[in-house]
Amino acid sequence: MVAAHPLSRGHRARLLAPVLALALAVGLGQGRGAAAHPFHASYAELSWSEAGDALEVALRVIPEDLETALSRDAGSRVLLDPEAPPAELIEAYLGRHFRVTAAGGASGRPAFLGLEVGYDETWVYFTLPVDRSAAPLTLRNSLLFDVAGAQSNRVRRLWAPQAPVLVFTAAEPSLPLPVNE
């Protein structure tokens, strides 16, 4: 008579059950909150308005990260809805975290234009009054650093397509913003 192999079907099932349960538990815990995705980054494109007195900004963020930041500010859950966007909350948040300064002072307040919400990205559109003649300018982009310490923010200046992308981190939240390239 042949003895059953120690890793026979029944024995394997008993060994694998706890391993599968642990894997399932770990996997289910991965879908919650801003820490659920492996990287935290935003991307913005800047262009000058036709009159040259404001920056037009298209900002791409991860929806959950922006909802987390706005919810903290509001003290209650905020959901991004393009039909009823939380414009005042967004403008206030942008005013604190995305601004241009010059030797003569800060830029005006951002003016929210609209929102496109997708499953994995949200585009926020706004303008920011800026006096180009007050150069040199500095851009502060500390968006979502309050949500994720590893957040990085990239900014492309569309008037200077060959110029390097500006990269903002928690260690370097402000960078020079060249306007005459």
C-alpha positions in Angstrom: 0.0 0.0 0.0 1.3 3.5 -0.9 1.1 6.1 1.8 -0.4 9.5 1.0 2.1 12.1 0.1 2.5 14.6 2.9 1.3 17.4 0.6 -1.8 15.5 -0.6 -4.8 17.5 -1.7 -6.4 17.6 1.8 -3.2 18.5 3.5 -2.4 21.3 0.9 -5.9 22.7 1.5 -5.4 22.9 5.2 -2.0 24.6 4.8 -3.2 27.1 2.1 -6.4 28.2 3.9 -4.6 30.5 6.4 -2.3 31.9 3.7 -5.3 32.7 1.4 -7.2 34.3 4.3 -4.3 36.5 5.1 -3.8 37.5 1.4 -7.5 38.3 1.1 -7.5 40.4 4.3 -4.4 42.4 3.1 -6.0 42.8 -0.3 -9.3 44.1 1.0 -7.5 46.7 3.1 -5.8 48.3 0.1 -8.8 50.2 -1.4 -9.4 52.8 1.3 -8.2 56.4 1.6 -5.5 58.4 -0.1 -2.8 56.0 0.9 -4.4 53.2 -1.2 -2.6 54.1 -4.4 1.2 53.7 -4.7 2.1 57.2 -5.9 0.8 60.7 -5.3 1.3 63.2 -8.1 -0.4 66.1 -9.8 0.3 67.6 -13.2 -0.5 71.2 -14.2 -0.3 73.0 -17.5 0.0 76.8 -17.5 -0.7 79.2 -20.2 -1.2 83.0 -20.3 -4.6 84.5 -20.9 -5.1 86.3 -24.2 -4.7 89.6 -22.3 -1.5 88.3 -20.6 -2.8 89.3 -17.2 -3.6 85.8 -15.8 -2.4 82.3 -15.8 -4.9 79.7 -17.2 -4.4 76.5 -15.3 -5.4 72.9 -16.1 -4.6 70.8 -13.1 -4.8 67.0 -13.0 -5.1 65.3 -9.6 -6.1 62.0 -8.2 -9.8 62.4 -7.2 -9.5 60.7 -3.8 -6.6 62.9 -2.8 -8.4 66.1 -3.6 -11.6 64.9 -1.8 -9.5 64.0 1.2 -7.9 67.5 1.3 -11.3 69.3 0.8 -13.0 67.0 3.4 -10.4 68.0 6.0 -11.0 71.7 5.2 -14.8 71.3 5.3 -14.9 69.1 8.4 -17.2 66.7 6.6 -17.1 64.4 3.6 -16.7 66.2 0.2 -17.4 64.4 -3.1 -16.3 65.9 -6.4 -19.4 66.4 -8.6 -19.0 68.3 -11.8 -22.7 69.2 -11.7 -22.4 70.8 -8.3 -18.7 71.4 -7.7 -17.5 72.6 -4.3 -16.1 75.8 -6.0 -15.6 77.8 -2.8 -13.7 75.0 -1.1 -11.6 74.4 -4.2 -10.8 78.1 -4.6 -9.8 78.4 -0.9 -7.6 75.3 -1.1 -5.9 76.5 -4.3 -5.4 80.0 -2.8 -3.4 78.4 0.0 -1.4 75.9 -2.1 -1.1 77.2 -5.7 0.0 80.8 -5.9 2.4 83.1 -7.6 4.4 85.7 -5.8 6.6 88.6 -7.0 8.8 91.1 -5.3 5.7 93.4 -5.0 3.4 90.8 -3.4 1.2 87.8 -4.1 -1.0 87.1 -7.0 -4.8 87.4 -6.8 -7.1 84.7 -5.8 -7.8 81.8 -8.1 -11.0 81.8 -10.0 -12.5 78.3 -10.4 -13.8 77.6 -14.0 -14.8 74.0 -13.9 -14.1 70.3 -13.1 -13.9 67.0 -15.0 -14.1 64.0 -12.8 -12.9 60.6 -13.9 -12.3 57.3 -12.2 -8.5 57.8 -11.8 -8.1 61.5 -12.6 -9.8 64.8 -12.1 -9.1 67.9 -14.1 -9.6 71.2 -12.3 -9.6 74.4 -14.4 -9.0 77.8 -13.0 -7.3 81.2 -13.6 -4.9 83.0 -11.4 -4.4 86.8 -11.9 -0.6 87.5 -12.3 1.3 90.7 -13.1 3.9 89.5 -15.6 5.8 92.8 -15.4 6.5 92.1 -11.7 9.0 89.4 -12.7 10.9 87.6 -11.3 8.0 85.4 -10.2 7.9 82.5 -7.9 5.3 79.7 -8.1 4.4 77.8 -4.9 2.7 74.5 -5.6 2.2 72.7 -2.3 -1.0 70.9 -3.5 -1.8 67.8 -1.5 1.4 67.8 0.6 -1.1 67.8 3.5 -2.5 64.5 2.2 0.6 62.5 1.3 4.2 63.2 2.3 5.5 61.6 -0.9 3.3 63.9 -3.1 5.1 65.5 -6.1 3.6 68.1 -8.4 4.7 68.7 -11.9 4.1 71.9 -13.9 4.5 72.5 -17.6 4.7 76.0 -19.0 3.0 75.8 -22.4 4.6 79.1 -23.5 8.0 77.3 -23.2 7.4 73.8 -24.5 11.1 73.0 -24.6 11.7 74.1 -21.0 12.0 71.5 -18.4 9.0 70.6 -16.3 9.0 72.2 -12.9 8.9 69.6 -10.1 7.6 70.5 -6.7 8.1 68.4 -3.6 7.6 68.9 0.2 11.3 69.7 0.4 11.0 72.3 -2.4 7.4 73.6 -2.7 8.4 76.9 -4.4 10.4 77.5 -7.6 11.2 80.4 -9.9 8.6 80.8 -12.6 10.3 82.2 -15.7 7.8 84.1 -17.9 10.0 85.2 -20.8 11.3 81.9 -22.2 
